[in-house]
Amino acid sequence: EAQVTQNPRYLITVTGKKLTVTCSQNMNHEYMSWYRQDPGLGLRQIYYSMNVEVTDKGDVPEGYKVSRKEKRNFPLILESPSPNQTSLYFCASSPRPEGAVYGYTFGSGTRLTVV
Amino acid sequence: TQLLEQSPQFLSIQEGENLTVYCNSSSVFSSLQWYRQEPGEGPVLLVTVVTGGEVKKLKRLTFQFGDARKDSSLHITAAQPGDTGLYLCAGPTSHDYKLSFGAGTTVTVRA
């Protein structure tokens, strides 16, 4: 089944403890992206990647890192999480580098709580 | 400030009624997309409209792209409880590498 897989689905952590949220897609998509979704603010883009080894900042990149060493994987790294990073996170992918034109396939989300 | 403004924010109707959700912007978009998101899941792409004035139908859902490509609407005929969800419109920014989302319209269809 074509899909975007995120892990974990739920995560509670403490301030300052480094964590990684994994994202993998099995559709050979070139474009991948991370979003966070917050009440009243909607979906905001954190980082995106047009292809392997090519990443760029979205609208809210502060406090996050990403890497794209393989086409299928796009992990999101929080080096020192803070409570304001408590949110619902989504990974998404699209067939072509111009991902926004073709529409996204989203993962099921990771609900992160930082205490 | 959202690049795409959706209205209404919330909509609650009885099964069998019709509803329309609007997505407006002051900017011109090359295309607009509509997604539906159910609780606990990621958004799912419903449709992409590309041409100004374009109308697309997906069963009981009708999507329209404005002639000037600045707005879009989603109309649901004879709504069913299964149509309940958060409806999001989205459009590419100027360089097509970023997708900007509206804040969404929460639709509740009561049985």
Contacts between the chains, C-beta under 8 A, distances in Angstrom:
chain1	res1	chain2	res2	distance
A	4	B	42	7.6
A	31	B	97	7.9
A	33	B	99	7.7
A	35	B	101	8.0
A	40	B	103	7.3
A	41	B	103	7.5
A	42	B	2	6.9
A	42	B	88	7.6
A	42	B	101	5.4
A	42	B	102	6.7
A	42	B	103	4.2
A	42	B	104	6.0
A	43	B	43	7.6
A	43	B	88	7.1
A	43	B	90	8.0
A	43	B	101	4.2
A	44	B	101	8.0
A	45	B	98	5.8
A	45	B	99	7.2
A	45	B	100	8.0
A	48	B	97	6.4
A	48	B	98	6.6
A	50	B	97	6.4
A	56	B	97	7.3
A	58	B	98	6.4
A	59	B	98	7.7
A	90	B	42	5.2
A	90	B	43	7.5
A	92	B	42	7.6
A	97	B	97	7.3
A	98	B	92	7.6
A	98	B	96	4.4
A	98	B	97	6.6
A	99	B	96	8.0
A	99	B	97	6.7
A	99	B	99	7.1
A	100	B	90	8.0
A	100	B	91	7.7
A	100	B	92	3.5
A	100	B	93	6.9
A	100	B	96	5.2
A	100	B	97	6.2
A	100	B	98	5.9
A	100	B	99	4.0
A	101	B	30	6.9
A	101	B	31	6.2
A	101	B	92	5.5
A	101	B	96	5.3
A	102	B	48	7.7
A	103	B	33	5.3
A	103	B	45	4.4
A	103	B	48	5.5
A	104	B	43	7.6
A	104	B	45	6.6
A	104	B	99	6.5
A	105	B	45	7.3
A	106	B	42	3.1
A	106	B	43	5.1
A	106	B	44	7.2
A	107	B	42	5.4
A	108	B	40	7.6
A	108	B	41	5.6
A	108	B	42	5.4
A	109	B	40	7.3
A	109	B	41	6.9
A	109	B	42	5.4
